[in-house]
Amino acid sequence: MKTMASFNIAGKLRELEKDVGTLSPMQKILLGTDGSVTTLLENVLGCEVTVQTLSQEVVPADERVAASLGIRAGEEVNHRIVTLNEKESGKALLYAASDTPLSRLDPSFKNDLMRADIPIGRIMQKHRIEARRELSDVRVCRAGTGISGVFGIFRHEPLLSRRYRIITRGEPLIAIRETFPYCNFTDEARVIVEAPARIHMTLIDMNGSSGRVDGGIGLSVEDPAVVVEAKKSDGLTVRGEGESVERVKKTAEKVLAALGVRGGAEITLHRTYPGHIGLGSGTQIALATARALTALYRPMDVREIAAIAGRGGTSGIGTAAFELGGFIIDGGHSFGPSGEKSDFRPSAASGGVRPAPVLFRHPVPEDWQILLATPAIPEGANGKVEVDIFRQYCPVPIGDVQALCHTVLMQMLPGIVEKDLDLFGTAVNAIQGLGFKRVEHSLQPPLIHDLVAALRATDAAGVGLSSFGPTVYAIGDTGMQDALGAAEEAMAETGGTAFLTRARNRGADVRAYP
């Protein structure tokens, strides 16, 4: 375990700033202090700070806790989770989880600790315990469901966190992890946008004889998600990892030019997920970036933002997922010599075409579970390959379009409205063999066909391919753990990711600070 002297806090903070941007002096002090955090908060904020206990229980120490405290695994520790709050407003300032071995506590100290309404620093001061704090880790982490509810922030919003031990008489007395939102304790104006992934279930009409083309069906999911932050700046800088950074930069340049902004922005891509796996990361990154910038400089509606960012030219599902969430059907585009589109093209090659109108939007039942399984195989069709596929396989037979529309109107829509999972799942299964979705399936490697078959053998009500894949989704309620196991077994040789999530019945979340 590193001691405070050997742990280079200044160097660690510089590393953090490379990832998340400039930290405020107060944030740096909170992460690096070797004194009482409660006293520090009261002195700086000028208010009384109180403790609210979220949970407290005596539990056996696991291997990690035992190692940090220098005790045997299984030894009893007091596990305490609290928040430090502003007394008057009740606002949560900091979240702290601590572990204390009962064998090292004097009875009077133990009684005060178990009361759970006194800050640890004050308990130690009351009992005149001489101690030092030994910092061992400083990092950025994701809020998650529990802590996001405590602070009223997004689930994927970044947190600043540190771990340290309180040492007395040469032994660790308490191991503590303290956490606070990345946007707390700073006066710098910024906007954070959390945007949901989407499942693209199918394109509706890739025949075009009706005078319209495209049309899409899809739904939003809670995970994975994109998180983008923007702050005003003299120039344009983008921070993040992977190929998504270039997409953020190009989108930001378009938006800033459209807004006529002389300055720029400091943009951080805090969280994303891979592109070209069928979950629409390109659209969500572009729209999140554009929304953050317009919130900073001049508000616009989502359709204006999408037009600037060049999204939604074929399917409007990604744009509607960003705006509304839930289950969505869009109406495509006018088609023909005088229409919005005169040939068959994917969204990425349909610049200048406005996002399709949303014809139907409905919340997905909260008790439906969704499995997303993405094998570790080459990415789905994109770029020139995708353009060539549209040219080669369109128009699709009009009979397929008619059968698809009948399935959607008389099975899928009643299923979602009446919360009839079996009927909805039947429609999901049926549309896999119709129209352009049949084309998408025909171009998949054998593993995808095996994965779909494995999931259909479980209790999942419906199984489908999202966009060009390779992500396969399954929808069910109970029994989805079996579906998760089947997906993992089917992907055992190639590897990949599989997890359960739920539909997201709202669009992107936008929060401005301070």
Sequence and secondary structure as in RCSB ss.txt:
>XXXX:A:sequence
MKTMASFNIAGKLRELEKDVGTLSPMQKILLGTDGSVTTLLENVLGCEVTVQTLSQEVVPADERVAASLGIRAGE
EVNHRIVTLNEKESGKALLYAASDTPLSRLDPSFKNDLMRADIPIGRIMQKHRIEARRELSDVRVCRAGTGISGV
FGIFRHEPLLSRRYRIITRGEPLIAIRETFPYCNFTDEARVIVEAPARIHMTLIDMNGSSGRVDGGIGLSVEDPA
VVVEAKKSDGLTVRGEGESVERVKKTAEKVLAALGVRGGAEITLHRTYPGHIGLGSGTQIALATARALTALYRPM
DVREIAAIAGRGGTSGIGTAAFELGGFIIDGGHSFGPSGEKSDFRPSAASGGVRPAPVLFRHPVPEDWQILLATP
AIPEGANGKVEVDIFRQYCPVPIGDVQALCHTVLMQMLPGIVEKDLDLFGTAVNAIQGLGFKRVEHSLQPPLIHD
LVAALRATDAAGVGLSSFGPTVYAIGDTGMQDALGAAEEAMAETGGTAFLTRARNRGADVRAYP
>XXXX:A:secstr
   TTTS HHHHHHHHHHHH    HHHHHHHH  S HHHHHHHHH S EEEEEEEEEEEE  HHHHHHHTS TT 
EEEEEEEEEEETTT  EEEEEEEEEEGGG  HHHHHHHHH  S HHHHHHHTT   EEEEEEEEEEE HHHHHHH
HT  TT EEEEEEEEEEETTEEEEEEEEEEETTSS    EEEEEEEEEEEEEEEE S TTSEEEEEEEEEEEEEE
EEEEEEEESSEEEE SSTHHHHHHHHHHHHHHHHT SSEEEEEEEE   SSSSS HHHHHHHHHHHHHHHHH   
 HHHHHHHHT  SS  HHHHHHHT SEEEE  EEBSTTSSBSS   GGG TT     EEEEE   TT EEEEEEE
SSS    HHHHHHHHHHH S  HHHHHHHHHHIIIIIHHHHHTT HHHHHHHHHHHTTSHHHHHHHHTS HHHHH
HHHHHHTTT SEEEE TTSS EEEEESTTHHHHHHHHHHHTTTT EEEEEE B  S  EEEEE 
